[in-house]
Amino acid sequence: MTKGFSIQNSSLRFRIFISMIFLTLVSSVLIGIVAVYQFKEEAKDYHQDRLLRKENSINEHVKFVLDNTSYPLTTENLPLIFKEKIHELSTIHSTQINIHDLDGNLIVSSKGNFKVDGNNQAKISDIILKIIRSSPQKRFVDLRLLNGYRFRSAYNYIEDNQFKPLGIINLPYKEETEFYDAEMQNFLIRFGQIFAFVFLIAIVLAYFLSSYITKNIQLISEKIQRTQLYKKNERISIAYASQEILTLINAYNTMVDQLEESAKKLAQSEREHAWREMAKQVAHEIKNPLTPMRLTVQSFERRFNPEDPNIREKLKDYSNTLIQQIDTMTSVASAFSNFASMPAQENETLNIVETVQLALDIFNEDYITFESTEEEIITTFDRTQIIRIINNLVKNAIQAIPEYEPFPSVQVKIYRKGASYVCIEVKDNGSGIPTEIRERVFEPQFTTKSSGMGLGLAMIKNMVESYGGTIHFETVVDKGTTFYVKLPITN
């Protein structure tokens, strides 16, 4: 059982350890993913805000140019109005500026031929034009990925003082991600170093915490496994434990208290029932000889004749009959007294092999044999109870052999089983025990004999179990029965 607990405890400790390490690893990975995502979102927001600020600033500057030009504010005059100003705007705002007519054709640019990675952007696509026209803000930002770089192009209308569209201004913007990439790389390096340190700490903490948790669980498991109804069960007392463990311990302690109370009630009920049954049996056994005694007295009274010359012989027969019935009642009372009193054990250090041989000396049957694997097995027992156990078992074995058996045999064998137990076997070649009564063999008042109270095997069972031993039997009908008594060796 201890080995089983050790295996279960190790398995539970390993599962808790792995779970804690897994949680630490998953949480760290999630933190890293969230951090990287946050960096990317910040970079995205930064470039959006930066482009919007440039756009607003350039729009204000364009409006200023339109307000101060001498040319009429028409689409055709936009190249003349911004012929020189567009380079100035591009230089001031550090960005390229393209101006298109309302059909999307490029009419003026801060560069002679505006291209992005070799792609001619002289005309705005029809899709973008439709989006700008349908947009409430009359504005659109096109996002493209070219050769691993992200490009944003902002489009919005150039309007006159009456908010009439004159053209479309385009601001191409290349996202510079070197700074955020470097920051992200530095963060991941620092995060990896911190993660490695935290992971090592997590391993150590997981080991000690799993050991601490499983230690309490193992204690509770062992206590539950050892809990028995007819035994004093110990409560669990742990000073420091988690709330869940304390709840489990309190539940166990409550169960132990309730089990002890139930055991007392059950034991009391069983004792009362056993004594009632025993009283019925004793009364029945006593009534059996009383009836012939009564009939004998009544018959003698009717036929009594002092002048009868054979009166002395009749009186002697009458006395013998009464004495025989009285002896029967005495044996019943003695058997009941022996079973009820069960004197306290008076243990002494003895050689159990020699004690068993001594118990066999009172039998005269020459077919009783004794065998021992050792000449001496020293232990502590009550000599009288050991003798009573052997006497009862051998006597039952003799009585189990039918008279017609030509080769009767009763074999008594004693041997050591391991270092902690001594075993006694009593084997006969009698008629065996029928299947229908095998479960009742050790019950008090049960017997298959024509006389006796059936208390012998019940007493033996009580004696053996009082030492913490066991008794059982193997039987084959018409071939014989073997009783096995296993007793612990107590030094």
Secondary structure, 3 states (H helix, E strand, C coil): CHHHHHHHHHHHHHHHHHHHHHHHHHHHHHHHHHHHHHHHHHHHHHHHHHHHHHHHHHHHHHHHHHHCCCCCCCCCCHHHHCCCHHHHHHHHHCCCCEEECCCCEEEEECCCCCEECCEECCECCHHHHHHHHHCCCCEEEEEEEECCEEEEEEEEEEECCCCCEEEEEEEEEECCCHHHHHHHHHHHHHHHHHHHHHHHHHHHHHHHHHHHHHHHHHHHHHHHHHCCCCCCCCCCCCCCCCHHHHHHHHHHHHHHHHHHHHHHHHHHHHHHHHHHHHHHHHHHHHHHHHHHHHHHHHHHHHHCCCCCCCHHHHHHHHHHHHHHHHHHHHHHHHHHHHHHHCCCCCCEEEEHHHHHHHHHCCCCCCCEEEEECCCCCEEEECHHHHHHHHHHHHHHHHHHCCCCCCCCCEEEEEEEECCCEEEEEEEECCCCCCHHHHHHCCCCCCCCCCCCCCCHHHHHHHHHHHCCCEEEEEEECCCEEEEEEEEECCC
